[in-house]
Amino acid sequence: MKVLDLLALIPAEYFDKIAEETNVDFQVKKLNGKLIFNLLLMGILESERLSLRVLEELFNTPKFKLLSDIKDDSKTRHSSIRDRITTINQSYFEELFYKIADLLNRKYKRKDFGKYSVERFDSTMVSLSSKLLNFGMQNGLKNKEGEHSINQLKFTIGFNGLIPHKVKVYTEQKYLAENDSLFETIMENEFEKNSIAVFDRGLNSRDKFKKMNDGNKLFVTRINPTKNYKIVKTITQDKQETETLKIEKEHKIYLKNAKSVLVKSELRLIIAVSKDTKEMMYFITNIDDLKASEITEIYKMRWDIEVFFRFLKQELNFKHLVSRRQNGILVMIYMTLVTAMLLMVYKQVNEISGYKIAKLNLSMN
């Protein structure tokens, strides 16, 4: 499977239909939406540190002209690419991302747990000097003049072990806490039947747990050890353990919120002990038909998204902002995730163990 094979996975009508719906090519003769898509895809695959000048060089190569079916004498400048990325309708790339994600999700096998599909949710931050990025969240650090010196963008992603299928970009200060950004992203996600949202302790609001439970969103997470709950029922169980954990207790409970008010939404509390560190771990879920040990194993699957974020940042230049305008940043995040999806499929189909090797092989084709 080569780059052209991967692009062949995307039906040509996707580009045409979405271009028409978003009006992406209105009054544009040269740098149309599909050409920019191909250019950014190749740039992310081929470059260790993508820049506008690198994109200019790639555009002018025979390889890109063959890929995009354009004339040999076609040329462009990095300033033209910059202006186009800054102003192009980012909805074109957003719609392509969701269409391609849905297509690949149905076509290729992902890492599930029995009858359940496991949707991992987490956030990652990208930071830049406030002199270069004039919007975003502030991290509290200030310069000598007392001004905030760093601005941050938060990217919250849903990932099923193969395909990143949900993304939200947060720039407002109120979303700095995971209780807001993670919760909002999970609630907006269109879950399949028997889907489980798995997330870490950043989202720990008892009231938001209730809203997820009331909304029939299945979830697994951890909370810090606490006595701030009321036992509704103690669940008797056979002795259970995993390779790393020993299950100690299991209860049906009501948690108390930050004001110590009882939140009457019945949840399942599983208390386990690490065999290695002896750390006490509290797992919370609203799933009843799995064993306690299986719930803890599902939580371990959350680690996949940490590995995925590392892949995005180390191999796909995710932490390096080619554009510093919000529109351009959105274009780049969607293109980076589309490239990641195609790489993940390439890696699976060719049974390649590492992301770096997969990227290297693909960029050479």
matplotlib code that plots the C-alpha trace (Angstrom):
import matplotlib.pyplot as plt

x = [0.0, 1.4, 0.3, -1.8, -3.4, -4.2, -5.7, -7.7, -9.4, -11.1, -13.9, -13.3, -16.9, -16.1, -13.8, -16.3, -19.4, -17.8, -16.1, -19.6, -21.2, -18.6, -17.9, -14.3, -13.1, -15.2, -13.2, -10.1, -8.3, -5.0, -4.8, -8.2, -9.3, -8.2, -4.8, -4.2, -5.4, -2.8, 0.0, -0.6, -0.8, 2.5, 4.1, 3.1, 4.3, 7.6, 8.9, 10.4, 9.5, 6.9, 7.0, 5.5, 8.8, 8.9, 5.4, 6.5, 9.4, 7.1, 4.6, 7.3, 8.4, 7.5, 6.3, 3.6, 2.6, 2.1, 0.1, -2.1, -2.3, -1.2, 1.0, 4.8, 5.3, 2.9, 4.6, 3.6, 5.2, 5.1, 3.3, 0.5, 0.2, 0.2, -2.6, -4.7, -4.4, -5.3, -8.4, -9.6, -12.9, -11.8, -15.2, -14.0, -11.2, -13.5, -16.1, -13.4, -12.0, -15.4, -16.3, -12.9, -13.0, -16.4, -15.3, -12.2, -13.9, -16.3, -13.7, -10.8, -10.7, -10.1, -9.2, -12.5, -13.4, -15.8, -19.1, -18.0, -16.3, -13.9, -13.6, -10.6, -10.9, -8.1, -6.6, -3.2, -1.9, 0.2, 2.0, 3.5, 4.9, 2.1, 4.1, 3.5, 0.1, -2.3, -5.2, -5.6, -5.5, -3.0, -0.9, -0.2, 3.4, 4.2, 7.1, 9.0, 6.3, 3.6, 2.1, 1.3, 4.2, 2.6, -0.6, -2.0, -4.4, -6.2, -7.0, -9.5, -9.7, -11.8, -9.8, -11.0, -7.6, -7.2, -9.2, -9.3, -13.0, -13.8, -11.8, -12.5, -10.2, -10.5, -9.0, -11.1, -9.7, -12.8, -11.8, -8.4, -9.9, -10.7, -14.0, -15.4, -13.5, -13.5, -17.1, -18.3, -16.4, -17.8, -21.3, -21.2, -19.8, -22.2, -21.7, -22.4, -24.4, -22.3, -19.7, -17.7, -16.1, -12.8, -11.0, -8.6, -9.0, -9.0, -12.7, -13.8, -17.0, -19.6, -22.4, -21.0, -20.8, -24.5, -25.2, -23.4, -25.3, -28.6, -27.7, -27.0, -23.3, -21.4, -18.0, -15.0, -12.7, -10.6, -11.0, -8.6, -9.1, -11.9, -14.4, -16.8, -19.5, -22.5, -22.6, -25.9, -25.0, -21.8, -21.2, -20.0, -17.6, -15.2, -11.5, -10.4, -7.1, -5.3, -1.6, -1.1, -4.0, -5.8, -9.5, -10.2, -13.8, -16.8, -19.8, -22.8, -22.6, -23.7, -20.8, -20.7, -19.9, -17.4, -20.0, -20.3, -23.9, -25.0, -25.4, -28.1, -26.9, -25.9, -22.5, -20.2, -17.0, -14.2, -11.3, -8.1, -4.5, -1.4, 0.6, 3.8, 3.4, 0.6, -1.2, -5.0, -6.9, -10.6, -12.4, -15.8, -18.2, -21.9, -21.5, -23.0, -22.5, -18.7, -16.5, -14.5, -11.2, -12.6, -13.5, -9.9, -8.6, -10.8, -9.3, -5.8, -6.9, -6.9, -3.1, -3.6, -4.5, -1.3, 0.7, -1.3, -0.6, 3.1, 2.9, 1.2, 3.8, 6.9, 6.2, 3.6, 4.8, 1.6, 3.2, 4.7, 2.2, 2.6, -0.1, -0.7, -4.2, -7.1, -8.4, -5.1, -4.6, -7.9, -7.0, -3.7, -5.3, -7.8, -5.1, -2.8, -5.5, -6.5, -2.8, -2.6, -5.7, -4.1, -0.9, -2.7, -4.4, -1.1, 0.6, -2.2, -2.5, 1.2, 1.7, 4.3, 5.1, 6.3, 4.8, 8.2, 8.9, 5.3, 5.8, 9.3, 8.0, 5.0, 6.9, 9.4, 6.6]
y = [0.0, 3.4, 7.0, 6.8, 3.6, 5.4, 8.3, 5.9, 4.8, 8.3, 8.4, 11.2, 12.3, 13.3, 16.1, 17.3, 17.1, 18.8, 21.4, 22.3, 22.3, 24.5, 26.7, 26.2, 27.0, 30.2, 32.5, 30.3, 29.1, 27.6, 26.5, 24.7, 22.7, 19.3, 20.5, 22.1, 18.8, 16.9, 19.4, 19.4, 15.6, 15.2, 18.0, 16.3, 12.9, 14.1, 16.8, 16.5, 20.1, 21.5, 25.1, 27.3, 27.2, 23.4, 23.4, 25.7, 23.3, 20.3, 22.0, 22.5, 18.8, 16.3, 13.9, 16.4, 17.3, 13.6, 13.1, 16.1, 15.8, 19.3, 20.7, 20.4, 24.1, 24.9, 27.0, 28.7, 30.8, 30.2, 33.5, 32.3, 29.1, 31.1, 33.3, 30.4, 28.4, 31.5, 32.2, 28.9, 27.6, 25.3, 23.5, 21.8, 20.0, 19.5, 17.7, 15.6, 14.6, 13.3, 11.6, 9.9, 8.9, 7.3, 5.5, 4.0, 3.3, 1.0, -0.6, -1.4, -3.3, -1.3, -2.3, -3.1, -5.0, -7.9, -6.4, -2.9, -0.3, 1.7, 5.4, 7.0, 10.8, 13.1, 16.5, 17.9, 21.4, 23.3, 26.4, 29.4, 32.8, 35.4, 37.6, 35.0, 33.8, 36.5, 34.3, 31.2, 30.2, 31.8, 29.5, 31.9, 32.7, 36.4, 38.3, 41.2, 43.6, 41.6, 40.3, 36.7, 35.3, 32.1, 31.3, 27.8, 25.9, 22.8, 19.9, 17.4, 14.2, 11.0, 8.0, 4.4, 2.8, 3.2, 6.3, 9.7, 10.4, 13.5, 16.7, 20.0, 23.0, 25.1, 28.6, 30.2, 30.3, 28.6, 25.4, 25.1, 22.6, 19.2, 19.1, 21.4, 20.5, 16.7, 16.6, 18.8, 16.7, 13.4, 14.7, 16.0, 12.7, 10.5, 7.1, 3.8, 1.2, -0.3, 2.4, 3.2, 6.6, 6.2, 9.2, 10.1, 11.9, 15.4, 15.0, 14.4, 16.4, 14.3, 16.4, 15.8, 12.0, 12.2, 14.0, 11.3, 8.6, 10.3, 10.7, 6.9, 7.5, 4.5, 5.5, 4.2, 6.5, 6.8, 9.2, 10.0, 7.8, 9.4, 8.7, 11.3, 8.8, 6.9, 3.1, 2.0, -1.7, -3.7, -6.2, -9.6, -11.1, -13.9, -13.1, -11.1, -9.8, -8.8, -9.0, -5.7, -5.2, -7.0, -6.1, -5.3, -4.1, -3.2, -1.1, 0.6, 4.2, 7.8, 10.2, 13.6, 16.7, 19.5, 21.0, 17.6, 17.3, 13.8, 13.3, 10.7, 8.9, 5.3, 4.4, 1.4, 1.9, -0.6, -0.4, -2.1, -2.2, -2.1, -5.3, -3.3, 0.0, -1.0, 2.2, 2.2, 2.9, 3.9, 3.1, 4.6, 3.3, 2.9, -0.5, -3.4, -6.4, -6.7, -8.0, -5.6, -6.9, -6.2, -2.6, -2.0, -3.6, -1.2, 1.7, 0.5, 0.9, 4.7, 4.6, 4.2, 7.9, 8.9, 7.0, 8.5, 12.1, 11.3, 10.0, 13.3, 15.5, 13.5, 12.2, 14.6, 18.0, 18.6, 20.9, 23.1, 25.6, 26.3, 29.0, 31.3, 32.3, 30.4, 29.4, 28.1, 26.2, 24.5, 23.5, 22.0, 20.1, 18.4, 17.6, 16.2, 13.9, 12.8, 12.0, 10.2, 8.1, 7.1, 6.2, 4.1, 2.2, 1.8, 0.5, -2.0, -3.3, -3.8, -5.1, -2.5, -2.2, 1.4, 4.7, 6.1, 3.1, 3.4, 7.1, 6.5, 3.7, 5.7, 8.9, 6.9, 5.5]
z = [0.0, -1.1, -0.8, -3.9, -2.5, 0.7, -1.2, -3.3, 0.0, -0.1, -2.7, -5.2, -4.7, -1.1, -2.4, -5.0, -2.9, 0.2, -2.0, -3.4, 0.0, 1.6, -1.5, -0.8, -4.3, -4.9, -7.2, -6.8, -9.9, -8.7, -5.0, -4.8, -1.8, -3.0, -4.1, -0.6, 0.9, -1.1, -0.4, 3.3, 3.4, 1.6, 3.7, 7.0, 5.7, 4.1, 6.5, 9.9, 10.6, 8.3, 7.2, 4.4, 2.5, 2.7, 1.3, -1.5, -2.3, -2.3, -4.6, -7.2, -7.2, -9.9, -7.3, -6.1, -9.6, -10.4, -7.2, -7.9, -11.7, -12.4, -15.2, -14.9, -15.2, -12.3, -9.6, -6.4, -3.6, 0.1, 0.6, -1.6, 0.4, 3.6, 2.4, 1.2, 4.4, 6.4, 4.4, 3.0, 4.5, 7.3, 7.1, 4.0, 5.9, 9.0, 6.8, 5.1, 8.5, 9.7, 6.5, 6.2, 9.9, 9.5, 6.3, 7.8, 11.1, 9.3, 7.0, 9.4, 12.7, 15.9, 19.4, 21.2, 24.3, 23.6, 22.5, 23.6, 21.5, 23.7, 23.0, 24.6, 25.4, 26.4, 25.8, 24.8, 24.8, 22.2, 23.5, 21.8, 22.8, 23.2, 20.8, 18.1, 19.0, 20.1, 21.3, 23.4, 27.1, 29.5, 31.7, 34.5, 33.5, 33.1, 31.7, 33.3, 32.2, 34.0, 30.8, 30.1, 28.1, 26.8, 25.1, 24.8, 22.6, 23.9, 21.6, 23.0, 20.9, 20.9, 19.7, 19.3, 19.1, 15.4, 14.2, 15.8, 15.3, 17.3, 17.9, 19.5, 19.7, 22.8, 23.1, 25.9, 29.4, 30.9, 29.1, 30.8, 33.2, 31.9, 33.7, 31.0, 27.8, 28.2, 29.4, 26.5, 23.9, 25.3, 25.5, 21.9, 20.5, 18.6, 20.3, 18.7, 20.7, 23.4, 23.3, 26.4, 27.1, 28.9, 30.4, 33.2, 36.5, 34.9, 34.5, 38.1, 38.6, 40.4, 38.8, 35.4, 36.1, 36.8, 33.6, 31.6, 33.5, 33.0, 29.3, 29.0, 28.2, 29.4, 31.0, 32.9, 34.8, 38.0, 40.9, 43.7, 46.9, 48.9, 51.7, 50.2, 49.1, 50.4, 50.0, 48.5, 48.3, 48.8, 45.9, 47.0, 44.5, 44.0, 44.4, 41.3, 40.1, 36.9, 36.0, 37.9, 40.2, 43.1, 43.4, 47.1, 47.3, 45.1, 46.0, 44.4, 45.6, 45.5, 45.3, 47.0, 45.0, 45.8, 48.2, 50.0, 48.6, 47.8, 44.0, 43.6, 40.6, 41.3, 40.2, 40.6, 42.7, 42.3, 44.8, 43.7, 44.9, 42.7, 43.1, 42.5, 44.3, 46.8, 45.6, 46.3, 43.1, 42.8, 39.5, 38.7, 36.1, 35.3, 33.5, 35.4, 33.2, 33.3, 36.0, 38.2, 36.7, 33.2, 34.1, 35.2, 32.0, 30.0, 31.9, 30.9, 27.2, 27.9, 27.5, 23.8, 23.4, 25.3, 22.7, 19.9, 21.2, 21.4, 17.8, 16.7, 18.3, 17.6, 14.1, 12.6, 13.8, 15.8, 18.3, 15.5, 14.3, 10.5, 10.8, 13.7, 12.6, 14.0, 10.6, 9.5, 12.8, 12.4, 8.8, 10.1, 12.9, 10.6, 8.1, 10.7, 12.0, 8.5, 7.9, 11.2, 10.2, 6.9, 8.6, 11.3, 8.5, 6.6, 9.8, 10.5, 6.9, 6.6, 10.1, 11.0, 14.7, 14.9, 13.8, 12.8, 10.4, 9.0, 8.2, 6.7, 4.5, 3.4, 2.6, 0.5, -1.8]

ax = plt.figure().add_subplot(projection="3d")
ax.plot(x, y, z, "-o")
ax.set_aspect("equal")
plt.show()
